Amino acid sequence: MKRITEADAATAFARAWNRLDPTDFLKLLSPNARYASQWVSAELEGDVAISDYLIGKMHTVKINSDGNHNNKVIAELGLTTKGSCGRECVFMTQGQSERDAAVVLFDVENNMIKRYDLCVSELYGVVRSGLYPI
């Protein structure tokens, strides 16, 4: 069995958002995974809660972005240069504006994603790769 890395987690997450289908990403989550966002006060705990959240969020984006490029989420692979320097991450934007860009970081343990965090991109100084997994 292939060892899952932060790069694998980032690729699966970016692919999920670029396809608006979280199926393959969700398979990598630990049953007791945690998700936190700087824009939301409470952490999500457990793969079921995270799955329900992602499926609902992607469904909403899909409905709102159909024919409207300004609502489309775009997920690009990157590397952090500040804070946790040199970590694989996902740089996310919605629409054509990068004003509210976010960076997603992953913690992997025992071949599963144990945690991922959605953060303000300025905190991590992301170097963007130009790679948008689909």
Secondary structure, DSSP 8 states (H G I E B T S, - for coil): -----HHHHHHHHHHHHHHT--HHHHTTEEEEEEEEETT-SS-EESHHHHHHHHHHHHHHHHHHHTT-GGG-EEEEEEE--SSSTT-EEEEEEETTEEEEEEEEEEEEETTEEEEEEEEEGGGT--EE-S----
